[in-house]
Amino acid sequence: MLSGQAAVNRRFKVRYSSVPRTSTLSWQESEDFLPVTKSDLYSSAGKRLVDILISSLVILFVLSWVIPIISLFILFDSRGPIFFIQPRTGRRGITFPCFKFRTMQHQPAAQRQREFKQTVQNDKRVTRTGRFLRRTNLDELPQFINVLLGDMSIVGPRPHAVQHDAFYWESREYRSRYSIKPGITGLAQIRGSRGETEQDQKMFHRVKYDLFYASRKSLKLDTAIFFWTIGTMVKGDKNAW
């Protein structure tokens, strides 16, 4: 795991504004990454089988009727597409198109690339429908499609936008969170470590949770995180903007 908060903080010296937005997210197989993977049966095969089973059921019995309903609210609220598809970082730094319900005012893809900005509290770009979807995490439901395709897992470190990752990619601890597949939900999220990371300390706490999960992932832990997430959806998440 980590060698102490002070040592990690020294490695986390890359400030949010100091890394160019065009940085390449390289992954070196020969690098000595933290030992965050496990070779048990659940990690090697069971987790993927659970992902396929649950994502298939959700797509057939939930998304099949939820997508039309949420789509109507999105279309009546603002102009633009129903889905927001953004390149995000997956396992070993490989990017993939991540699906979400659109929760913000529509911007052309080229403009989003030039003007990348994290969502902040009371962000004027977020629509009325988007605020509800974000607070209840319903905007993430289309990512069950990503799970079925194999880009994501149901539980794991949250995938960040490629531009966001570029600011922290020089940190070995940060890259190590991508030693496993990213998830729709994760330990960091249910512990409140989500939302804007305008301070490096906030990102450090998120990575700390991610690496703790990666070293101890199990069916029992995944099940607990899954049901904790459902509880958060029902109550609403104050850190979801």
C-alpha positions, 0 to 999 in steps of 0.5 A: 500500500502507501508508504505514509501520507507525507511520502505520498504528498511529496509525490503528489506535488504536481499542481492542477495547473502545471501539467499541459492538457495535451499530456499523453497517458502512457503506461509502462509495463516494466514499471514497478507499480504497487501490488494492487491486484489479487490472483484469487478466483473472484478477481480473475473470473468471478468479478467479470461474471457478476458484472455481465450478469448484473449489467445484463439484468439492469439493461433489460429490466431497468434501462429499457424503460428508464431511458425513455422517461429520463430522455423526455425530461432531458429534451424538455429541459434543454437542447442537445443530445440525451447522452453525454459520451466522453473519453475517459481513462480505463485499465492500464491507461486505455481510453474508452467512450464513457456513457452518461445521461447529459446533465449540462448545457450542450457544448460541441465536442471540440469546444469541450476539449478546448475548455475542459473544466470540472463541475463545481458547486452551483455550476450554471452549466448544469440543467434543472434535470441534471441536478436531480440526476447528479444528486441521485446518481441516475446520470451514471446508469448508462454506464452499465452498457460500458460494464457489459462491453468490458470497459468498466466494472460495477465497482472500482475506481471512478474513471476520470476524464483524460484531461483530468488524469493528465494533471496527475499522471506523473504520480505513480500512486495515481496511475496505479488506480488504473491497474484494475478496471474503473467502476460505476461506483467505488469505495471513494465515492461511498466514503464521500470522496467525490466531486471537485478536486480543486485541492491536491489533498482531495485527490490524495484521499480519493486515490488512497481509497482506490488503492485500498479497494484494489488491494482488498477487493472481494465479493463481500466488499463489492456487495457492500459498496453496491448496496451502500451506493443504492442507499446514497441514491435514495437519500441523495448525495450532497457531494454530487453537483 
